[in-house]
Amino acid sequence: MKAVRDALPIDAVVSEYLQLRNAGGGNLKGLCPFHDEKTPSFQVSPSKGFFHCFGCQEGGDVITFVRKIDHLSFSEAVERLAAQAGITLRYEEGGYNPTHQRGERIRLVEAHKIAAQFYVEQLDSPEAEIARKFLAERGFDQAAAQHFGVGYSPAGWDHLTRYLRGKGFSDKELTLSGLSQEGRRGPIDRFRGRLMWPIRDISGEVVGFGARKLRDDDNGPKYLNTPETAIYKKSHVLYGIDLAKKDIAKSSRAVVVEGYTDVMACHLAGVTTAIATCGTAFGGDHIKILRRLLMDNATAEVIFTFDGDAAGQKAALRAFEDDQKFAAETSIAITPGGMDPCELRLAEGDEAVQQLVRSRTPLFEFAIRQIVKRHNLDTPAGRAAALDEAAPIVANIKNIAIQHESAVQLAGILGILDEQFVVKRVAQLARWARERGSRGPAPARARARTYETVAAPAAPAGPALNLRSPAHRTERELLKLALQHPALVSPAFDAYGVDEFTAPPYAAVRSAIEEAGGAAQGTSDYVARVRDAAPDDTVRAMVTELAVEAIHSKTVDETYAGVQLVQVRLRAVDRRIRDIQGTLTRLGPHAAPEQLAAVQNELWVLQQYAQSLRNRGADAL
């Protein structure tokens, strides 16, 4: 065992899986691959040949490291390292290690290595003309195919199966590897008549294949991947990671594309940090792989590229949900005209692919603009709804300086003159998020709206209510009065518009009261009629809740009711005043005089009304 340990320096082996940096004293450090952490506590001592994590306490020599990270037995780890070092092992019983005694994982990896060579050789066969044409039409020559190990699987039933049998592999091993599958008379090739991409793990071992359909008579899916096996888990691999890992670590940047040909196109165009998932969405396990390479330093960046069509943008929004799992900044590059990077390179050349990456947009900015596009900013309700959805996105930005700048930018996009209102709203949401992080999940109704409601619209209830908001508390109190003591708020309440209630669930209850005839019709069956007028079970449940919830005052009288009526109306007037001020800002000095005069007149009237409400209270309603 000592010969194996001495032949492969531990830092050389570990650096195949994660980025290592100088830790002082001759040691190296990196993000631990055995547990999630934000600051490096994993250290390697090249002189001693050991590693140790001060976070999770994992440690040992190079054999232990390989065993743990690739889930191997002791003998499998030794055999892999010995093979890498070119060392021939002998066993105590004497003689060489028999083939059938090799560890299962080692055997499966070896079968894939031989299969990859077999497919590469088949790409030169006459039958593979259709595969070579496919590559050529996408701008890939023979050298490109060789660089990425692209091959071809013959169209017959068992070409590879018979070849691997000849190399000493059993039918059981071929089935376990996913290279063969059970047929009527025994194992047959899983991949037949297809263009083949070898999928390698981060250490460079072939662990699976991606196969592209070439012929119309192939009834299988367009892309067929290796099934889940002992060595292949699609959520744990990234196509191209073996070629990209050094440049990802060196440049602190990774470019995530959608397909095998996109990875090839990017690398050949000079974007050598490109990688892709293998038949699955980009997820948490992929993030862990990249974090170990990026080291979560402040300048690290992950760039997602997506087609510019609706499906591509939806994928981009899904990617945003994982944004906060990176310490790295995340960006998005939307390809023009719905082209993917492969098509872009073919149409406009290598420079266009490089420019695509350079023209990236921060993912949070993209997400905010997608939110804003969904709302009518010409109306107070539209701007309020856009702010409700966009503010939590800005609050989740990790960099505080960027968070502040983005809040100011959001105010400008929405036409909200009071920038500090938006800045404070964002800061408050960020603080609550940190507090929830230390306490665990918040109650459902106290959570700020999450971004999932943009990628997939929520139930009719609308955003979760923020009960710390003074506006929402007052609106809730007024609705409770309207349901429990309608005589105290009538007839003023019935003149209130739905848009005076900023929380969509409360606006829905206000509409139901109106449909039921208003608070002035508050007879014995009044609440039942409001419930019947509710559009769905969610609103119906809210009506019931408000009808039974205690009112927050020991004295429930006209004075208390008047205060709630005034507060809701005053906030609505103040919102409208800010809207008009924002409109004046957007109009600018070059607006038509008659238009400017009309807006200024409305502003003056509303300001006078607001002052009257403050001075006279309910008498001004």
C-alpha positions as CSV (number, residue, x, y, z in Angstrom):
1,M,0.0,0.0,0.0
2,K,2.9,2.3,0.7
3,A,4.0,2.2,-2.9
4,V,0.5,3.3,-4.0
5,R,0.5,6.2,-1.5
6,D,3.9,7.3,-2.4
7,A,3.3,7.2,-6.1
8,L,0.4,9.6,-6.2
9,P,0.8,12.8,-4.1
10,I,-2.4,13.4,-2.1
11,D,-2.7,17.1,-3.3
12,A,-2.6,15.9,-7.0
13,V,-5.5,13.5,-6.3
14,V,-7.5,15.8,-4.2
15,S,-7.2,18.7,-6.7
16,E,-9.0,16.5,-9.3
17,Y,-12.1,17.1,-7.2
18,L,-11.8,20.5,-5.7
19,Q,-9.7,23.7,-5.9
20,L,-6.9,23.9,-3.4
21,R,-5.2,27.1,-2.3
22,N,-2.2,27.9,-0.1
23,A,-3.1,27.7,3.6
24,G,0.3,28.5,5.0
25,G,2.8,26.2,6.7
26,G,3.1,24.0,3.6
27,N,-0.6,23.1,3.7
28,L,-3.4,23.6,1.2
29,K,-7.1,24.3,1.8
30,G,-10.4,24.0,0.0
31,L,-14.1,23.6,0.5
32,C,-14.8,20.2,2.1
33,P,-16.4,17.7,-0.4
34,F,-17.9,15.7,2.5
35,H,-20.1,18.4,4.0
36,D,-21.6,21.8,3.0
37,E,-19.6,24.8,4.2
38,K,-19.1,28.4,3.2
39,T,-15.5,28.9,4.3
40,P,-12.7,26.4,3.6
41,S,-12.0,24.1,6.6
42,F,-10.6,21.2,4.5
43,Q,-6.8,21.0,4.6
44,V,-4.3,18.9,2.8
45,S,-0.7,18.3,3.9
46,P,1.3,17.2,0.9
47,S,4.4,16.5,3.0
48,K,2.6,14.2,5.4
49,G,0.3,12.7,2.8
50,F,-2.9,13.3,4.8
51,F,-6.1,15.4,4.7
52,H,-8.3,16.6,7.5
53,C,-11.5,18.7,7.7
54,F,-11.8,20.8,10.8
55,G,-15.6,21.1,10.1
56,C,-16.8,17.5,9.8
57,Q,-13.6,15.8,11.2
58,E,-13.1,13.6,8.1
59,G,-9.5,12.7,7.5
60,G,-7.0,10.2,6.3
61,D,-4.6,9.4,3.5
62,V,-5.0,9.4,-0.2
63,I,-6.7,6.0,-0.2
64,T,-9.2,7.1,2.4
65,F,-10.0,10.2,0.4
66,V,-10.7,8.2,-2.8
67,R,-12.7,5.6,-0.9
68,K,-15.0,8.3,0.7
69,I,-15.5,10.6,-2.3
70,D,-16.2,7.8,-4.8
71,H,-17.8,5.4,-2.4
72,L,-15.4,2.6,-3.0
73,S,-14.2,-0.3,-0.9
74,F,-10.7,-0.3,0.3
75,S,-9.5,-2.7,-2.4
76,E,-11.3,-0.8,-5.1
77,A,-9.7,2.5,-4.1
78,V,-6.2,0.8,-4.0
79,E,-6.8,-0.7,-7.5
80,R,-7.9,2.6,-9.0
81,L,-4.9,4.5,-7.6
82,A,-2.6,1.7,-8.6
83,A,-3.9,1.8,-12.1
84,Q,-3.4,5.6,-12.3
85,A,0.1,5.2,-11.0
86,G,1.0,2.3,-13.4
87,I,1.6,-0.1,-10.5
88,T,0.9,-3.8,-10.8
89,L,-0.7,-5.3,-7.7
90,R,0.1,-8.7,-6.3
91,Y,-2.1,-10.4,-3.7
92,E,-0.9,-12.4,-0.7
93,E,-2.2,-15.7,-2.2
94,G,0.3,-15.1,-5.0
95,G,-0.1,-14.4,-8.7
96,Y,-1.9,-11.4,-10.3
97,N,-5.3,-10.2,-9.2
98,P,-7.8,-12.3,-11.2
99,T,-10.3,-10.3,-13.3
100,H,-13.3,-11.7,-11.5
101,Q,-12.0,-10.5,-8.2
102,R,-11.8,-6.9,-9.2
103,G,-14.2,-4.6,-7.3
104,E,-17.5,-4.0,-9.0
105,R,-17.1,-0.2,-9.5
106,I,-13.6,-0.7,-11.0
107,R,-15.0,-3.3,-13.4
108,L,-17.8,-1.0,-14.5
109,V,-15.5,1.9,-15.0
110,E,-13.2,-0.3,-17.1
111,A,-16.1,-1.5,-19.2
112,H,-17.1,2.1,-19.9
113,K,-13.5,3.0,-20.8
114,I,-13.3,0.1,-23.3
115,A,-16.8,0.9,-24.7
116,A,-15.8,4.6,-25.2
117,Q,-12.8,3.4,-27.3
118,F,-15.0,1.0,-29.2
119,Y,-17.5,3.8,-30.1
120,V,-14.7,6.1,-31.2
121,E,-13.3,3.5,-33.5
122,Q,-16.8,2.9,-35.0
123,L,-17.2,6.6,-35.9
124,D,-14.7,5.9,-38.8
125,S,-16.8,3.0,-40.2
126,P,-18.9,3.3,-43.4
127,E,-22.1,2.8,-41.4
128,A,-21.3,5.9,-39.3
129,E,-21.5,8.3,-42.3
130,I,-24.8,9.6,-41.0
131,A,-23.1,10.4,-37.6
132,R,-20.1,12.2,-39.3
133,K,-22.6,14.2,-41.4
134,F,-24.5,15.2,-38.2
135,L,-21.3,16.5,-36.7
136,A,-20.2,18.3,-39.8
137,E,-23.5,20.1,-40.2
138,R,-23.1,21.5,-36.7
139,G,-19.5,22.7,-37.3
140,F,-17.6,19.8,-35.8
141,D,-14.7,18.2,-37.7
142,Q,-12.8,15.0,-36.9
143,A,-10.4,16.8,-34.5
144,A,-13.4,18.1,-32.5
145,A,-14.9,14.7,-32.3
146,Q,-11.6,13.2,-31.1
147,H,-11.1,16.0,-28.5
148,F,-14.5,15.2,-26.9
149,G,-14.3,11.4,-27.5
150,V,-17.5,11.4,-29.6
151,G,-18.2,8.0,-31.1
152,Y,-20.8,5.9,-32.8
153,S,-22.8,2.8,-31.7
154,P,-23.4,0.3,-34.5
155,A,-27.0,-0.4,-35.4
156,G,-26.8,-4.2,-34.8
157,W,-28.2,-5.8,-31.8
158,D,-25.1,-6.9,-29.8
159,H,-21.9,-5.5,-31.4
160,L,-20.6,-3.9,-28.1
161,T,-22.0,-6.8,-26.0
162,R,-20.0,-9.4,-27.9
163,Y,-16.9,-7.1,-27.9
164,L,-16.9,-6.7,-24.2
165,R,-17.6,-10.4,-23.6
166,G,-14.4,-10.9,-25.6
167,K,-12.6,-8.7,-23.1
168,G,-13.6,-10.9,-20.2
169,F,-16.8,-9.1,-19.0
170,S,-19.7,-11.2,-17.8
171,D,-23.3,-10.7,-18.9
172,K,-24.1,-9.6,-15.3
173,E,-21.4,-6.9,-15.5
174,L,-22.6,-5.6,-18.8
175,T,-26.2,-5.3,-17.5
176,L,-25.1,-3.7,-14.3
177,S,-23.1,-1.2,-16.3
178,G,-26.1,0.0,-18.3
179,L,-24.1,-0.7,-21.6
180,S,-26.3,-3.7,-22.3
181,Q,-29.9,-4.6,-21.5
182,E,-31.9,-7.9,-21.4
183,G,-33.2,-9.1,-24.7
184,R,-35.3,-12.1,-25.6
185,R,-32.2,-14.3,-25.9
186,G,-29.8,-12.6,-23.5
187,P,-28.1,-9.2,-23.3
188,I,-28.2,-6.8,-26.2
189,D,-26.7,-3.4,-26.7
190,R,-28.6,-0.5,-25.1
191,F,-27.3,2.0,-27.6
192,R,-27.7,1.2,-31.3
193,G,-27.2,3.3,-34.4
194,R,-26.6,6.5,-32.4
195,L,-24.0,9.3,-32.0
196,M,-22.3,8.8,-28.6
197,W,-20.9,11.2,-26.1
198,P,-18.9,9.8,-23.2
199,I,-19.9,11.3,-19.9
200,R,-17.0,11.6,-17.5
201,D,-16.9,12.3,-13.8
202,I,-14.8,15.1,-12.4
203,S,-11.8,12.8,-12.2
204,G,-12.0,12.0,-15.9
205,E,-13.4,8.5,-15.7
206,V,-16.1,7.5,-18.2
207,V,-19.2,6.6,-16.2
208,G,-21.9,6.8,-18.8
209,F,-23.0,7.9,-22.2
210,G,-25.4,10.3,-23.9
211,A,-26.8,9.0,-27.2
212,R,-28.4,11.0,-30.0
213,K,-30.9,9.6,-32.4
214,L,-29.8,9.8,-36.1
215,R,-32.4,7.8,-38.1
216,D,-36.1,8.3,-38.6
217,D,-36.8,4.6,-38.0
218,D,-35.3,4.8,-34.5
219,N,-38.4,4.8,-32.3
220,G,-36.5,5.8,-29.2
221,P,-36.2,9.2,-27.6
222,K,-34.2,11.9,-29.3
223,Y,-31.6,11.6,-26.5
224,L,-31.0,8.4,-24.5
225,N,-28.7,8.4,-21.5
226,T,-27.2,5.7,-19.4
227,P,-29.6,4.6,-16.7
228,E,-28.8,5.1,-13.0
229,T,-26.0,2.6,-12.1
230,A,-23.5,2.1,-9.3
231,I,-21.2,4.6,-11.1
232,Y,-23.7,6.9,-12.9
233,K,-26.1,9.2,-11.1
234,K,-27.3,11.9,-13.5
235,S,-27.7,14.5,-10.8
236,H,-24.1,14.0,-9.8
237,V,-22.4,14.5,-13.1
238,L,-21.9,17.5,-15.4
239,Y,-20.9,16.9,-19.1
240,G,-17.6,18.5,-19.9
241,I,-16.5,19.0,-16.2
242,D,-13.4,16.9,-16.8
243,L,-12.3,19.3,-19.6
244,A,-13.5,22.5,-17.9
245,K,-12.5,22.0,-14.3
246,K,-9.1,23.6,-14.4
247,D,-10.2,26.7,-16.3
248,I,-13.3,27.0,-13.9
249,A,-10.9,27.0,-10.9
250,K,-8.4,29.3,-12.6
251,S,-11.0,31.9,-13.9
252,S,-13.5,31.4,-11.0
253,R,-16.2,31.2,-13.7
254,A,-18.5,28.4,-15.0
255,V,-20.8,28.6,-18.0
256,V,-23.8,26.3,-17.8
257,V,-25.3,25.4,-21.2
258,E,-28.1,23.0,-22.1
259,G,-26.7,20.3,-24.4
260,Y,-23.6,18.3,-25.4
261,T,-23.2,20.1,-28.7
262,D,-23.5,23.4,-26.9
263,V,-20.6,22.4,-24.6
264,M,-18.5,21.4,-27.7
265,A,-19.3,24.7,-29.5
266,C,-18.4,26.8,-26.5
267,H,-15.1,25.1,-25.9
268,L,-14.1,25.3,-29.5
269,A,-15.1,29.0,-29.5
270,G,-12.8,29.6,-26.6
271,V,-15.3,29.4,-23.7
272,T,-13.5,26.5,-22.0
273,T,-15.5,26.7,-18.8
274,A,-18.7,25.4,-20.4
275,I,-20.5,22.4,-18.9
276,A,-24.0,20.9,-19.2
277,T,-26.3,18.6,-17.2
278,C,-27.1,15.2,-18.5
279,G,-30.8,14.7,-19.1
280,T,-31.9,16.5,-15.9
281,A,-32.4,20.0,-14.5
282,F,-29.6,21.9,-12.9
283,G,-29.9,21.1,-9.2
284,G,-28.3,21.1,-5.7
285,D,-25.9,18.3,-6.4
286,H,-24.5,20.1,-9.5
287,I,-24.1,23.2,-7.3
288,K,-22.0,21.2,-4.9
289,I,-19.6,20.2,-7.7
290,L,-19.2,23.8,-8.9
291,R,-18.8,25.2,-5.4
292,R,-15.8,23.0,-4.7
293,L,-14.2,24.3,-7.9
294,L,-15.1,27.9,-7.5
295,M,-14.2,28.0,-3.8
296,D,-17.0,30.5,-3.2
297,N,-14.7,33.5,-3.5
298,A,-16.1,37.0,-4.0
299,T,-15.3,37.2,-7.7
300,A,-16.7,33.8,-8.6
301,E,-19.5,33.7,-11.2
302,V,-21.9,31.1,-12.7
303,I,-23.4,32.0,-16.0
304,F,-26.5,30.2,-17.3
305,T,-27.2,30.3,-21.1
306,F,-30.8,29.7,-22.3
307,D,-32.6,30.1,-25.5
308,G,-34.5,33.4,-25.8
309,D,-37.9,31.6,-26.3
310,A,-40.5,31.2,-23.6
311,A,-39.3,27.8,-22.6
312,G,-35.7,29.0,-22.2
313,Q,-36.8,32.0,-20.1
314,K,-38.8,29.7,-17.9
315,A,-35.7,27.5,-17.4
316,A,-33.8,30.7,-16.5
317,L,-36.4,31.5,-13.8
318,R,-36.1,28.0,-12.4
319,A,-32.4,28.5,-12.2
320,F,-32.9,31.6,-10.2
321,E,-34.4,29.5,-7.4
322,D,-31.0,28.0,-6.8
323,D,-29.2,31.3,-7.0
324,Q,-28.8,31.7,-3.2
325,K,-27.1,28.3,-2.9
326,F,-24.1,29.9,-4.5
327,A,-21.7,32.3,-2.9
328,A,-20.8,33.1,-6.5
329,E,-22.8,35.7,-8.4
330,T,-25.1,34.2,-11.0
331,S,-25.8,35.6,-14.4
332,I,-27.9,34.8,-17.4
333,A,-27.0,35.0,-21.1
334,I,-30.0,34.8,-23.4
335,T,-29.1,33.6,-26.9
336,P,-30.4,35.8,-29.8
337,G,-33.2,34.6,-32.1
338,G,-33.8,31.5,-30.0
339,M,-30.5,29.9,-31.1
340,D,-28.5,27.8,-28.8
341,P,-24.7,28.3,-28.6
342,C,-24.1,25.6,-31.2
343,E,-26.4,27.2,-33.7
344,L,-25.0,30.6,-32.8
345,R,-21.4,29.5,-33.5
346,L,-22.5,27.9,-36.8
347,A,-24.3,31.1,-37.9
348,E,-22.1,33.8,-36.6
349,G,-18.8,32.3,-35.6
350,D,-16.7,31.9,-32.4
351,E,-16.7,35.6,-31.6
352,A,-20.5,35.6,-31.3
353,V,-20.3,32.8,-28.7
354,Q,-17.8,34.8,-26.7
355,Q,-19.9,37.9,-27.0
356,L,-22.9,36.0,-25.7
357,V,-21.1,35.2,-22.5
358,R,-19.7,38.8,-22.2
359,S,-23.2,40.2,-22.6
360,R,-24.6,38.4,-19.6
361,T,-27.1,40.0,-17.2
362,P,-27.1,39.4,-13.4
363,L,-29.8,36.8,-12.8
364,F,-31.5,38.8,-10.1
365,E,-31.8,41.7,-12.5
366,F,-33.3,39.4,-15.2
367,A,-35.8,38.0,-12.6
368,I,-36.8,41.5,-11.5
369,R,-37.5,42.7,-15.1
370,Q,-39.5,39.5,-15.8
371,I,-41.7,40.4,-12.8
372,V,-42.1,44.0,-13.8
373,K,-43.1,43.0,-17.3
374,R,-46.1,41.1,-15.9
375,H,-47.7,44.2,-14.3
376,N,-49.3,47.4,-15.6
377,L,-47.1,50.1,-14.1
378,D,-49.6,52.8,-15.2
379,T,-51.9,51.8,-12.3
380,P,-51.3,52.0,-8.6
381,A,-52.4,48.4,-8.1
382,G,-50.0,47.3,-10.8
383,R,-47.0,49.1,-9.3
384,A,-47.9,47.9,-5.8
385,A,-48.1,44.3,-7.0
386,A,-44.8,44.6,-8.9
387,L,-43.1,45.9,-5.8
388,D,-44.6,43.1,-3.6
389,E,-43.1,40.5,-6.0
390,A,-39.8,42.3,-6.8
391,A,-38.8,43.5,-3.3
392,P,-38.1,39.9,-1.9
393,I,-35.9,39.2,-5.0
394,V,-33.8,42.3,-4.3
395,A,-33.7,41.5,-0.6
396,N,-32.1,38.1,-1.4
397,I,-29.1,39.6,-3.2
398,K,-26.1,38.6,-1.1
399,N,-23.9,41.6,-1.9
400,I,-25.3,44.5,0.3
401,A,-24.0,47.2,-2.0
402,I,-25.6,45.6,-5.1
403,Q,-28.8,45.1,-3.0
404,H,-29.0,48.8,-2.2
405,E,-28.3,49.9,-5.8
406,S,-30.8,47.4,-7.1
407,A,-33.5,48.8,-4.7
408,V,-32.9,52.3,-6.0
409,Q,-33.0,50.9,-9.6
410,L,-36.3,49.1,-8.8
411,A,-37.8,52.4,-7.6
412,G,-36.9,54.0,-10.8
413,I,-38.3,51.2,-12.9
414,L,-41.6,51.3,-11.0
415,G,-41.8,55.1,-11.1
416,I,-41.8,55.3,-7.3
417,L,-40.4,58.8,-6.4
418,D,-39.6,57.9,-2.8
419,E,-36.5,55.8,-3.3
420,Q,-35.9,55.4,0.4
421,F,-39.3,53.8,0.8
422,V,-38.2,51.0,-1.5
423,V,-34.7,50.8,0.0
424,K,-36.2,50.4,3.5
425,R,-38.7,47.9,2.3
426,V,-36.0,45.7,0.8
427,A,-33.7,46.1,3.9
428,Q,-36.6,45.1,6.1
429,L,-37.3,42.0,4.1
430,A,-33.6,41.1,4.1
431,R,-33.5,41.4,7.9
432,W,-36.6,39.2,8.4
433,A,-35.1,36.6,6.0
434,R,-32.0,36.5,8.2
435,E,-34.0,36.2,11.3
436,R,-36.1,33.4,9.8
437,G,-32.9,31.7,8.8
438,S,-31.8,31.5,12.4
439,R,-35.2,30.4,13.7
440,G,-36.3,28.1,10.9
441,P,-39.2,28.5,8.5
442,A,-41.7,31.3,9.2
443,P,-45.5,30.6,9.5
444,A,-47.0,30.4,6.0
445,R,-49.0,33.6,6.3
446,A,-46.0,35.6,7.7
447,R,-43.7,34.8,4.8
448,A,-42.8,37.4,2.2
449,R,-43.8,36.2,-1.4
450,T,-41.2,33.8,-2.8
451,Y,-40.0,33.7,-6.4
452,E,-41.7,30.5,-7.1
453,T,-44.9,32.5,-7.7
454,V,-43.2,34.0,-10.8
455,A,-42.1,30.7,-12.3
456,A,-45.5,29.0,-11.4
457,P,-48.4,31.3,-10.3
458,A,-49.7,30.7,-6.8
459,A,-53.2,29.8,-5.7
460,P,-55.9,32.5,-6.0
461,A,-55.1,33.7,-2.5
462,G,-52.3,35.8,-3.9
463,P,-49.1,36.7,-2.0
464,A,-48.7,35.6,1.6
465,L,-49.7,38.3,4.0
466,N,-47.1,40.4,5.8
467,L,-48.8,41.0,9.1
468,R,-46.0,43.3,10.3
469,S,-47.0,45.8,7.6
470,P,-49.0,48.6,9.2
471,A,-51.1,48.8,6.0
472,H,-52.0,45.2,6.1
473,R,-52.8,45.2,9.9
474,T,-55.2,48.2,9.4
475,E,-56.8,46.7,6.3
476,R,-57.4,43.5,8.3
477,E,-58.9,45.3,11.2
478,L,-61.2,47.3,9.0
479,L,-62.5,44.1,7.3
480,K,-63.0,42.5,10.7
481,L,-65.1,45.5,11.7
482,A,-67.0,45.3,8.4
483,L,-67.9,41.7,9.0
484,Q,-68.5,41.7,12.7
485,H,-69.8,45.2,13.3
486,P,-71.0,46.5,9.9
487,A,-73.1,49.3,11.4
488,L,-70.0,50.9,12.8
489,V,-68.3,51.4,9.4
490,S,-71.4,52.0,7.3
491,P,-72.0,53.8,5.0
492,A,-68.4,55.0,4.5
493,F,-67.0,51.5,4.1
494,D,-69.2,50.7,1.1
495,A,-67.7,53.7,-0.8
496,Y,-64.2,52.2,-0.5
497,G,-62.7,50.8,-3.7
498,V,-61.2,47.3,-3.9
499,D,-57.8,49.0,-4.8
500,E,-57.7,50.6,-1.4
501,F,-56.8,47.2,0.0
502,T,-53.2,46.4,-0.9
503,A,-53.2,42.8,0.1
504,P,-54.9,40.7,-2.7
505,P,-56.6,38.4,-0.2
506,Y,-58.1,41.4,1.6
507,A,-59.1,42.9,-1.8
508,A,-60.9,39.6,-2.6
509,V,-62.8,39.8,0.7
510,R,-63.7,43.4,0.0
511,S,-65.1,42.3,-3.4
512,A,-67.1,39.6,-1.7
513,I,-68.7,42.1,0.7
514,E,-69.6,44.2,-2.2
515,E,-71.1,41.3,-4.1
516,A,-73.2,40.5,-1.0
517,G,-74.7,44.0,-1.0
518,G,-72.2,45.8,1.2
519,A,-71.8,46.3,4.9
520,A,-74.9,48.4,5.0
521,Q,-76.9,45.2,4.5
522,G,-75.4,43.7,7.6
523,T,-78.4,41.5,8.7
524,S,-78.3,38.3,10.6
525,D,-77.3,36.2,7.6
526,Y,-74.8,38.8,6.3
527,V,-71.6,36.8,6.8
528,A,-73.1,33.7,5.2
529,R,-74.0,35.9,2.1
530,V,-70.5,37.2,2.0
531,R,-69.1,33.6,2.1
532,D,-71.5,32.6,-0.7
533,A,-70.2,35.5,-2.8
534,A,-66.6,34.5,-2.3
535,P,-65.1,33.2,-5.6
536,D,-63.3,30.2,-4.1
537,D,-62.6,28.2,-0.9
538,T,-59.5,30.2,-0.2
539,V,-61.4,33.5,0.0
540,R,-64.3,31.8,1.8
541,A,-61.8,30.6,4.5
542,M,-60.4,34.1,4.8
543,V,-64.0,35.5,5.3
544,T,-64.6,33.0,8.1
545,E,-61.3,33.8,9.7
546,L,-61.9,37.5,9.7
547,A,-65.5,37.1,11.0
548,V,-64.3,35.3,14.1
549,E,-60.9,36.8,14.9
550,A,-60.8,39.1,17.9
551,I,-60.6,42.8,17.2
552,H,-57.5,44.5,18.6
553,S,-59.2,47.0,20.9
554,K,-61.0,46.7,24.2
555,T,-63.4,49.4,23.1
556,V,-65.1,48.7,19.8
557,D,-67.0,51.8,18.9
558,E,-67.5,54.5,16.2
559,T,-64.3,56.2,17.2
560,Y,-62.2,53.1,16.8
561,A,-63.9,52.2,13.6
562,G,-63.3,55.8,12.3
563,V,-59.6,55.5,13.0
564,Q,-59.4,52.3,10.9
565,L,-61.5,53.9,8.1
566,V,-59.2,57.0,8.0
567,Q,-56.0,55.0,8.1
568,V,-57.0,52.8,5.1
569,R,-58.2,55.8,3.1
570,L,-55.2,58.0,4.0
571,R,-52.7,55.3,2.9
572,A,-54.6,54.9,-0.3
573,V,-54.5,58.6,-1.0
574,D,-50.8,58.8,-0.1
575,R,-50.1,55.9,-2.5
576,R,-52.0,57.8,-5.2
577,I,-50.0,61.0,-4.5
578,R,-46.7,59.0,-4.9
579,D,-48.1,57.5,-8.1
580,I,-48.8,61.0,-9.5
581,Q,-45.4,62.3,-8.4
582,G,-43.8,59.3,-10.2
583,T,-45.9,60.1,-13.3
584,L,-44.6,63.7,-13.2
585,T,-41.1,62.3,-12.9
586,R,-41.6,60.0,-15.9
587,L,-43.3,62.8,-18.0
588,G,-40.3,65.1,-17.5
589,P,-40.1,68.8,-18.6
590,H,-41.0,68.0,-22.2
591,A,-44.6,66.8,-21.5
592,A,-47.6,68.5,-23.2
593,P,-48.7,71.6,-21.1
594,E,-52.3,70.5,-20.9
595,Q,-51.3,67.0,-19.8
596,L,-48.9,68.4,-17.2
597,A,-51.5,70.8,-15.9
598,A,-54.1,68.0,-15.4
599,V,-51.7,65.8,-13.5
600,Q,-50.5,68.7,-11.3
601,N,-54.2,69.6,-10.6
602,E,-55.0,66.1,-9.5
603,L,-51.9,66.1,-7.3
604,W,-53.0,69.3,-5.6
605,V,-56.6,68.0,-4.9
606,L,-55.3,64.8,-3.4
607,Q,-52.7,66.6,-1.2
608,Q,-55.5,68.8,0.2
609,Y,-57.7,65.8,0.8
610,A,-54.9,64.0,2.6
611,Q,-54.3,67.1,4.8
612,S,-58.0,67.2,5.6
613,L,-58.0,63.5,6.7
614,R,-55.1,64.1,9.0
615,N,-56.7,67.2,10.5
616,R,-60.4,66.2,10.7
617,G,-60.2,62.4,10.8
618,A,-63.4,60.5,10.1
619,D,-65.3,63.8,9.5
620,A,-63.4,64.3,6.3
621,L,-64.5,61.0,4.8
